[in-house]
Amino acid sequence: MNTYRNVHLRIWASVLAVGLVFGCLTLHGQQQTTSEDAEDEEAETIEEMVVVGSQMKGADVTGILPVSVFESDDIDVLGISSGDELLEMLPEQGQNFFNEEENISGGVNAARGDVGAFNLRNLGTGNTLVLLNGRRMVNAASYQTEEVGGSFVPVNTVNSNTIPLFGVDRVEVLRDGAAAVYGADAVAGVVNTVLEKDIEGFTGRLRTYTYHLVGRQTYEFNGEWGDYFNDGATHIGVMFDFLTRDNIHSSEDPKWAEGDLRPFLPEDSPWRTRTEFRNLSAHSPYGQFDIVRSVRRFGLRGITDGSGEFETYPLGDERCQWQLNDTTCGAVDGQGVYRYNLNEFRDLSSDLDRLGLFVFANHTFQNGIDGFSEFLYYSSESVLSRHPSYAFSSVKLRVGPENYYGPFGPGGAP
């Protein structure tokens, strides 16, 4: 964390911060000299001590906690365009099940749009304290159920995509738990994003992204402006981020669009006949039907089993026993369900427009007190196609003979 020639210490401690209200604490360490050996050895000088954090009264900090620092140059070199991508580059970040592309743990609630989650050391979403310039950020207005500590609990998190990456000076990651200092939401650790504060003039950047074998186009524009007023006592800065990108559909790669990956294995592979690579759903448009008791006496031998049940399949399936219509056939129950490919019509990544704006104003009063005011705005529009959700499983629905889309057609009979 030593950035300048002299030792520049940045210590995580407690500071009470209220948004849009003046209140900032800056401590200046006095020059210290050694005792009798001062003439022989060069004394270490602490030029400035910056304290960032949120106040926890009564907290007892007895040691130095390990901190990793991710510099702004690292973000530029890696071409990171979102807070979610930034988290993927942090070694301390665990599995992220709370984003727009994940569709396992959240179910239908996973269709949430442009969002990224903090999960340090895999201790669970929501157990990481997220700070911006040492002040707590607000959680996103969405949640899902995840397994944490062996139990399924509702979790929510700060949206990492709200961080203005172009204005980031560094990202500090407290790699150890800090609940004693910051509270229960810092069990997994703390992530503090520190923005630039000495912006002067205008800087802009336009980036475009192209992808091999994928038709997506991505455009990103970033800018920052800052200036000093009142003989340098007042500093105002603006950071701006805009990103627009196309979606990525599963049809752009055969493996993305197929749920059963066994045909892609070599002919002599022992896994080709196993079901581990068959990720198909047992819920499909071709369902199982029960004949009501009042019509079973008419004799449906060969149509249903002894319980009045039969199953439907697409016409041409090897399990077909009799034809229902031009597209569907039927068979006595017990032939096995027709498994459905959920990946055929899905998007792997959304069509996205994202806008972020951060404005700050710092002022030094004549009595030496520093005041600040900050404003953060974030907006995004995300369009993503998910796989279809089945309508029912254990709860049965009654289908009348007049239903046009019934298994026997409109008013027909087998």
C-alpha positions as a printed Julia matrix, in Angstrom:
414×3 Matrix{Float64}:
   0.0     0.0     0.0
   3.08    2.32   -0.07
   2.37    4.62   -2.99
   4.64    7.58   -2.28
   8.3     7.87   -1.32
   7.46    8.28    2.32
   5.5     5.67    4.18
   1.81    6.28    3.57
  -0.29    4.34    6.02
  -3.96    3.78    5.46
  -5.54    2.14    8.48
  -9.02    0.64    8.6
 -10.78    2.17   11.59
 -14.13    3.61   12.56
 -15.61    6.82   11.23
 -19.27    7.84   11.4
 -20.34    9.18    8.0
 -23.74   10.6     7.08
 -24.39   11.15    3.35
 -24.74   14.75    2.18
 -23.69   16.01    5.65
 -20.29   17.47    6.33
 -18.1    15.22    8.39
 -14.68   13.88    7.56
 -11.82   12.91    9.82
  -8.2    13.35    8.82
  -5.43   12.61   11.22
  -1.92   13.86   10.68
   0.85   11.93   12.33
   3.66   13.99   13.81
   7.21   13.36   12.84
   8.86   10.93   15.21
  12.53   10.66   15.93
  14.48    7.82   17.33
  16.28    7.99   20.63
  20.05    7.8    20.88
  20.65    6.27   17.44
  18.87    9.05   15.53
  22.14   10.29   14.1
  23.12    6.86   12.73
  19.81    5.56   11.45
  17.28    7.36    9.27
  14.05    7.97   11.16
  10.83    6.76    9.59
   8.42    9.61    8.89
   4.64    9.26    8.85
   3.48   12.08    6.63
  -0.23   11.33    6.63
  -2.59    8.86    8.3
  -5.98    8.41    6.62
  -8.72    6.72    8.63
 -11.62    5.22    6.68
 -14.45    3.07    7.91
 -17.7     3.22    9.81
 -18.01    3.82   13.51
 -18.57    0.95   15.95
 -18.47    2.33   19.49
 -16.58    0.15   21.9
 -14.71   -1.76   19.19
 -11.34   -3.06   20.36
  -8.78   -3.27   17.55
  -5.71   -5.06   18.91
  -3.83   -5.94   15.74
  -3.23   -5.18   12.09
  -5.52   -7.06    9.69
  -4.32   -8.32    6.28
  -5.38   -6.12    3.36
  -5.03   -6.75   -0.39
  -5.0    -3.78   -2.77
  -6.21   -3.78   -6.38
  -4.88   -0.69   -8.16
  -6.56    1.3   -10.95
  -3.81    0.28  -13.38
  -4.79   -3.35  -12.88
  -8.39   -2.54  -13.84
  -7.28   -0.79  -17.04
  -4.9    -3.56  -18.11
  -7.49   -6.3   -17.63
 -10.17   -4.4   -19.56
 -12.72   -4.71  -16.76
 -16.03   -3.01  -17.6
 -18.21   -3.81  -14.57
 -18.02   -4.38  -10.85
 -19.06   -7.99  -11.38
 -16.03   -8.57  -13.62
 -13.83   -6.86  -11.03
 -14.95   -9.31   -8.34
 -14.08  -12.25  -10.59
 -10.46  -11.04  -10.6
 -10.19  -10.95   -6.81
  -8.64  -14.16   -5.38
 -10.65  -13.66   -2.19
 -13.99  -13.7    -4.04
 -15.91  -16.98   -3.8
 -18.66  -18.37   -6.0
 -21.12  -15.77   -7.21
 -24.65  -17.19   -7.51
 -26.25  -13.75   -7.42
 -25.85  -12.39  -10.95
 -27.79  -12.1   -14.19
 -26.37  -15.28  -15.76
 -26.9   -17.72  -12.88
 -30.19  -19.64  -12.97
 -29.73  -22.5   -10.49
 -30.05  -21.42   -6.87
 -32.47  -18.56   -7.39
 -35.01  -20.33   -9.62
 -37.34  -17.95  -11.41
 -36.23  -15.26   -8.94
 -32.77  -15.46  -10.54
 -34.04  -13.39  -13.5
 -32.98  -10.15  -11.84
 -31.02   -8.17  -14.45
 -27.77   -6.26  -14.11
 -26.42   -7.22  -10.68
 -23.28   -8.65   -9.09
 -22.71   -9.98   -5.57
 -19.93   -9.93   -2.97
 -19.05  -13.3    -1.43
 -15.61  -13.18    0.15
 -14.06  -16.53    1.1
 -17.29  -18.34    0.1
 -18.9   -17.47    3.43
 -22.17  -16.53    1.8
 -23.74  -13.63   -0.03
 -24.48  -10.71    2.27
 -21.71  -11.49    4.77
 -19.28   -9.02    3.19
 -19.3    -5.36    4.19
 -19.06   -3.12    1.12
 -17.74    0.43    1.48
 -17.36    3.3    -0.98
 -14.75    5.81    0.19
 -15.04    4.24    3.63
 -18.83    4.6     3.86
 -21.35    1.8     3.71
 -23.24    1.16    0.48
 -26.92    0.27    0.34
 -28.01   -3.27   -0.57
 -29.76   -3.86   -3.88
 -33.54   -4.23   -3.74
 -33.54   -7.93   -4.63
 -32.87  -11.22   -2.88
 -32.77  -14.95   -3.45
 -32.52  -18.12   -1.37
 -29.05  -19.65   -1.05
 -27.5   -22.39    1.05
 -25.4   -20.77    3.77
 -23.94  -22.93    6.54
 -26.07  -25.94    5.59
 -29.39  -24.06    5.66
 -31.3   -22.22    2.96
 -31.7   -18.56    3.86
 -32.74  -15.42    1.97
 -29.73  -13.28    1.05
 -29.18   -9.88   -0.51
 -26.12   -7.88   -1.42
 -24.74   -4.58   -2.62
 -24.86   -4.43   -6.41
 -21.22   -4.39   -7.48
 -22.15   -2.91  -10.88
 -23.02    0.43   -9.24
 -19.32    1.15   -8.58
 -17.92    3.8   -11.01
 -14.9     1.85  -12.24
 -13.35    4.61  -14.34
 -12.86    6.76  -11.25
 -11.5     4.0    -8.99
  -8.14    4.75   -7.39
  -7.85    1.39   -5.65
  -9.9    -1.44   -4.17
  -8.94   -2.56   -0.66
  -9.95   -6.05    0.43
  -9.82   -6.97    4.1
  -9.13  -10.69    3.83
 -10.16  -11.65    7.35
 -13.39  -11.38    9.27
 -13.95   -8.02   10.93
 -17.27   -8.38   12.73
 -15.79   -7.02   15.96
 -14.94   -3.74   14.22
 -17.62   -3.34   11.56
 -20.53   -5.45   12.77
 -22.17   -8.74   11.81
 -22.28   -7.92    8.08
 -18.46   -8.08    7.95
 -18.1   -11.74    8.95
 -16.46  -12.61    5.61
 -14.42   -9.41    5.36
 -14.6    -5.89    3.98
 -14.29   -4.47    0.46
 -13.55   -0.74    0.32
 -13.52    1.02   -3.05
 -11.6     4.29   -2.93
 -12.32    6.77   -5.74
  -9.99    9.4    -7.11
 -10.14   12.7    -5.24
  -7.6    14.9    -7.07
  -9.3    15.11  -10.47
  -8.46   18.24  -12.44
  -9.57   18.83  -16.02
 -11.44   16.4   -18.29
 -10.45   12.86  -19.23
 -12.51   10.68  -21.56
 -12.24    7.15  -22.9
 -14.13    5.24  -25.59
 -13.7     1.47  -25.85
 -15.25   -1.08  -28.18
 -15.25   -4.85  -27.76
 -15.51   -7.54  -30.42
 -15.69  -11.28  -29.81
 -14.42  -14.22  -31.81
 -17.24  -16.39  -33.22
 -19.84  -14.36  -31.3
 -21.92  -11.59  -32.86
 -21.98   -9.34  -29.8
 -20.86   -5.72  -30.03
 -20.03   -3.72  -26.89
 -19.4     0.01  -26.6
 -18.24    1.78  -23.45
 -17.74    5.48  -22.79
 -16.19    6.81  -19.59
 -15.36   10.32  -18.52
 -14.3    12.33  -15.51
 -14.02   16.03  -14.83
 -12.8    18.03  -11.86
 -11.76   21.55  -10.91
 -10.82   23.68   -7.91
 -12.66   26.8    -6.78
 -12.39   29.37   -3.95
  -8.6    29.57   -4.23
  -8.32   25.8    -3.99
 -10.54   25.39   -0.96
 -13.37   23.75   -2.92
 -12.98   20.78   -5.24
 -15.8    19.43   -7.41
 -15.56   16.24   -9.47
 -17.83   14.25  -11.79
 -17.4    10.63  -12.95
 -19.51    9.2   -15.76
 -19.86    5.65  -17.13
 -22.05    4.38  -19.97
 -22.04    0.87  -21.46
 -24.21   -0.73  -24.13
 -23.88   -4.3   -25.38
 -25.77   -6.95  -27.34
 -27.02  -10.23  -25.95
 -25.39  -13.62  -26.53
 -27.89  -16.31  -27.55
 -27.33  -20.02  -27.08
 -27.75  -20.59  -30.83
 -24.31  -19.03  -31.42
 -22.62  -22.25  -30.25
 -24.04  -25.81  -30.53
 -22.84  -26.75  -27.04
 -24.62  -23.77  -25.49
 -27.95  -24.7   -27.08
 -27.88  -28.4   -26.17
 -28.72  -29.83  -22.76
 -27.59  -33.36  -23.62
 -23.83  -33.18  -24.16
 -23.28  -36.9   -24.71
 -23.27  -36.62  -28.54
 -20.24  -34.3   -28.27
 -18.19  -36.99  -26.49
 -15.92  -39.38  -28.42
 -17.53  -42.59  -29.63
 -15.4   -44.73  -27.32
 -15.94  -42.54  -24.25
 -17.28  -44.48  -21.21
 -19.41  -41.42  -20.39
 -21.34  -41.52  -23.65
 -23.96  -43.89  -22.25
 -24.08  -42.31  -18.79
 -26.57  -39.68  -17.63
 -24.07  -37.29  -16.0
 -23.84  -35.31  -19.25
 -27.61  -35.39  -19.86
 -28.85  -32.11  -18.42
 -32.39  -32.33  -19.76
 -35.55  -31.5   -17.82
 -38.22  -34.05  -16.93
 -40.8   -31.28  -17.38
 -41.75  -30.8   -21.02
 -44.72  -29.76  -23.21
 -45.53  -33.48  -23.59
 -47.21  -34.43  -20.35
 -48.84  -37.3   -18.53
 -52.66  -37.42  -18.47
 -55.22  -39.24  -16.34
 -58.63  -40.22  -17.69
 -61.41  -39.38  -15.21
 -63.23  -42.36  -13.71
 -66.54  -41.5   -15.36
 -65.26  -42.39  -18.85
 -63.01  -45.34  -18.04
 -65.94  -47.75  -18.36
 -66.13  -47.07  -22.1
 -63.07  -49.24  -22.59
 -59.71  -47.68  -23.31
 -57.66  -50.85  -23.44
 -54.36  -50.14  -25.17
 -54.85  -46.42  -24.64
 -54.23  -46.13  -20.88
 -52.9   -48.32  -18.14
 -55.03  -49.82  -15.37
 -55.19  -46.45  -13.58
 -56.39  -44.58  -16.67
 -53.05  -42.85  -17.34
 -51.26  -42.24  -20.62
 -48.31  -40.14  -21.8
 -47.73  -38.03  -24.89
 -44.67  -37.7   -27.12
 -43.72  -35.84  -30.29
 -44.81  -37.74  -33.39
 -41.99  -39.99  -34.57
 -40.72  -40.85  -31.09
 -39.85  -44.55  -30.73
 -42.26  -44.84  -27.79
 -45.33  -43.83  -29.83
 -48.16  -46.42  -29.74
 -50.98  -44.44  -31.32
 -51.31  -41.09  -33.08
 -53.2   -38.19  -31.56
 -52.79  -35.53  -34.26
 -50.29  -34.31  -36.83
 -47.64  -33.51  -34.23
 -48.36  -35.66  -31.16
 -48.64  -39.33  -30.33
 -49.57  -41.22  -27.17
 -48.66  -44.36  -25.28
 -49.69  -46.28  -22.2
 -48.16  -44.78  -19.08
 -44.81  -46.24  -18.02
 -42.75  -45.6   -21.15
 -40.75  -42.81  -19.53
 -41.08  -39.05  -19.77
 -40.01  -37.03  -22.78
 -37.12  -34.9   -21.55
 -36.98  -31.28  -22.64
 -33.95  -29.23  -23.7
 -34.05  -26.03  -21.64
 -31.01  -24.47  -23.32
 -32.37  -24.12  -26.85
 -33.94  -20.66  -26.58
 -32.01  -19.08  -23.7
 -29.58  -16.15  -23.57
 -26.2   -16.63  -21.95
 -25.76  -12.89  -21.47
 -28.24  -10.05  -21.63
 -28.78   -7.1   -23.91
 -27.72   -4.29  -21.58
 -27.64   -0.5   -21.3
 -25.97    0.77  -18.11
 -25.52    4.34  -16.89
 -23.57    5.44  -13.82
 -22.88    8.92  -12.42
 -20.89    9.96   -9.35
 -20.57   13.6    -8.21
 -18.59   14.81   -5.21
 -17.74   18.16   -3.63
 -15.02   18.65   -1.01
 -14.41   21.9     0.87
 -11.84   22.97    3.43
 -13.11   25.59    5.87
 -10.94   28.32    7.38
 -10.88   26.54   10.73
  -9.29   23.46    9.09
 -12.39   21.24    9.03
 -12.9    19.29    5.81
 -16.44   18.78    4.53
 -17.7    16.53    1.76
 -20.87   15.78   -0.18
 -21.38   12.83   -2.56
 -24.09   11.78   -5.01
 -24.29    8.39   -6.77
 -26.76    7.58   -9.56
 -27.1     4.2   -11.3
 -29.55    2.96  -13.91
 -29.63   -0.1   -16.16
 -31.97   -1.8   -18.6
 -31.35   -5.5   -19.09
 -33.22   -7.87  -21.42
 -32.48  -11.59  -20.98
 -34.34  -14.65  -22.27
 -34.59  -17.45  -19.71
 -35.6   -21.04  -20.24
 -39.35  -21.7   -19.81
 -40.77  -22.6   -16.42
 -43.13  -25.56  -16.12
 -46.69  -24.76  -15.13
 -47.36  -27.61  -12.71
 -46.0   -30.95  -11.5
 -47.75  -32.53   -8.52
 -50.86  -30.35   -8.79
 -53.08  -31.64  -11.59
 -55.21  -29.51  -13.89
 -58.47  -30.63  -15.49
 -58.56  -30.48  -19.3
 -62.04  -30.66  -20.81
 -62.83  -32.31  -24.16
 -63.68  -28.93  -25.69
 -60.16  -27.62  -25.01
 -58.58  -27.0   -28.4
 -55.1   -27.86  -27.18
 -56.13  -31.03  -25.35
 -54.24  -34.23  -26.14
 -57.11  -35.53  -28.31
 -57.69  -32.31  -30.22
 -60.81  -30.1   -30.18
 -63.77  -32.29  -29.28
 -62.1   -35.38  -30.69
 -61.54  -38.9   -29.41
 -58.78  -41.47  -29.88
